[in-house]
Structures are given as C-alpha cells and as structure tokens.
Amino acid sequence: MRTDQRNDARIDNRLDTQRADGVPMRPLACARCAAEVLVRKSSWQQTSVQWNARATAACAERDAADRTEAAFEGCRSLRDTIREAALHGRITVVDPAGPGPDHRA
C-alpha cells in the first residue's frame, strides 16, 4: 500500500443535480403514492429520475412487482405524474423542440 496516496474525493456526475444549462433536478411526488423522486425533463422524449430509499419503499407499483416477483420496468403512475407536471409547468422541459407530448411514435 502506498503511503503517499491522496484522499481526493471523486465527483459523481450521476448525482449532480445542477446541469450545465442551469436547470436542476426537482423534487416531484407521485400523484398515486406520494413517493418523492428527483426529476429532470431534458426533452419530451427524455426524462431523468433519481430514486432514493424512501421513494423506493413508498412506490405502490414497485411494491406490487416485488410481491409478484415480476420485473419492475418503471412506475406508470410516476410517469403520468411527470407528464402532467411538465404539461402544467410544474417542471421545466429544457428543450421542448421536437415531437411534443401528444406525439405517438
């Protein structure tokens, strides 16, 4: 073991809630179960969500998947909550260009 190693902390960009464009992740509670996550909507097609232990424990859909041993592919209720929040301006869509919320691929 080297004795001259510095104890430098690395910055974990995955946890950076302030992006270069100045739009941070925002707390948002699910309309169904009130699980509060951090959300950033970069565009209508891209959303970042950070879960914490409390939100994971509170999520009704995640709990249902655990009880049935099904794969948890995301929370539809939270997705709908995020969409509504973006539509009503409670969270910012950083780059709203491109197909909007009513676009069906």
C-alpha positions as CSV (number, residue, x, y, z in Angstrom):
1,M,0.0,0.0,0.0
2,R,1.3,3.4,-0.9
3,T,1.7,5.9,1.9
4,D,1.7,8.9,-0.4
5,Q,-1.8,8.4,-1.7
6,R,-4.0,11.5,-1.5
7,N,-7.6,11.2,-0.2
8,D,-9.2,13.0,-3.1
9,A,-13.0,12.7,-3.4
10,R,-14.2,12.0,-6.9
11,I,-17.2,13.9,-8.2
12,D,-20.0,11.6,-9.1
13,N,-21.7,13.2,-12.1
14,R,-24.7,10.9,-11.9
15,L,-25.7,12.6,-8.7
16,D,-25.1,16.1,-10.0
17,T,-28.5,17.8,-9.7
18,Q,-27.3,21.1,-11.3
19,R,-26.6,20.7,-15.1
20,A,-24.5,22.9,-17.3
21,D,-27.6,24.5,-18.7
22,G,-28.7,25.7,-15.2
23,V,-31.8,23.5,-15.0
24,P,-31.5,21.3,-11.9
25,M,-33.4,18.2,-11.0
26,R,-36.5,19.0,-9.0
27,P,-38.4,17.0,-6.3
28,L,-41.7,15.6,-7.5
29,A,-44.2,13.4,-5.6
30,C,-46.1,10.7,-7.4
31,A,-49.9,11.5,-7.6
32,R,-50.7,7.9,-6.6
33,C,-48.5,7.1,-3.7
34,A,-46.6,10.3,-2.9
35,A,-43.2,8.7,-3.5
36,E,-40.9,11.7,-3.9
37,V,-38.1,11.5,-6.5
38,L,-35.9,14.0,-8.2
39,V,-36.9,14.7,-11.8
40,R,-35.4,16.5,-14.8
41,K,-37.1,16.6,-18.2
42,S,-34.5,17.3,-20.8
43,S,-37.0,17.0,-23.7
44,W,-40.4,15.4,-24.3
45,Q,-38.6,12.2,-25.1
46,Q,-36.0,12.2,-22.3
47,T,-36.6,12.2,-18.5
48,S,-34.1,11.6,-15.7
49,V,-35.4,10.2,-12.4
50,Q,-33.4,9.7,-9.2
51,W,-34.9,7.4,-6.7
52,N,-33.9,7.3,-3.1
53,A,-34.6,4.6,-0.5
54,R,-37.7,6.4,0.9
55,A,-39.3,6.7,-2.6
56,T,-38.4,3.1,-3.5
57,A,-40.2,1.9,-0.3
58,A,-43.2,4.1,-0.9
59,C,-43.8,3.2,-4.6
60,A,-47.0,1.2,-4.9
61,E,-46.2,-0.2,-8.3
62,R,-42.7,-1.2,-7.3
63,D,-44.2,-2.9,-4.2
64,A,-46.7,-4.8,-6.4
65,A,-43.9,-6.0,-8.7
66,D,-41.9,-7.2,-5.7
67,R,-44.8,-9.1,-4.2
68,T,-45.5,-10.9,-7.5
69,E,-41.8,-11.3,-8.3
70,A,-42.4,-9.5,-11.7
71,A,-39.8,-7.3,-13.3
72,F,-40.2,-3.7,-12.3
73,E,-39.9,-1.8,-15.6
74,G,-40.9,1.6,-14.2
75,C,-43.8,3.2,-12.5
76,R,-46.6,4.2,-14.8
77,S,-48.2,6.4,-12.1
78,L,-45.0,8.3,-11.7
79,R,-44.6,8.6,-15.5
80,D,-48.1,10.1,-15.7
81,T,-47.3,12.5,-12.8
82,I,-44.2,13.7,-14.6
83,R,-46.0,14.2,-17.8
84,E,-48.8,16.2,-16.1
85,A,-46.2,18.3,-14.2
86,A,-44.4,19.1,-17.5
87,L,-47.7,19.9,-19.3
88,H,-48.8,22.3,-16.5
89,G,-45.4,23.9,-16.0
90,R,-44.6,22.5,-12.6
91,I,-41.3,21.1,-14.0
92,T,-39.4,22.6,-16.9
93,V,-38.9,20.8,-20.3
94,V,-35.4,22.0,-21.0
95,D,-35.5,21.5,-24.8
96,P,-39.2,21.4,-25.8
97,A,-38.2,21.2,-29.6
98,G,-39.3,18.1,-31.4
99,P,-42.4,16.0,-31.1
100,G,-44.4,17.2,-28.2
101,P,-46.4,15.4,-25.5
102,D,-49.2,14.2,-27.9
103,H,-46.8,12.7,-30.4
104,R,-47.2,8.9,-30.9
105,A,-44.1,7.2,-32.5
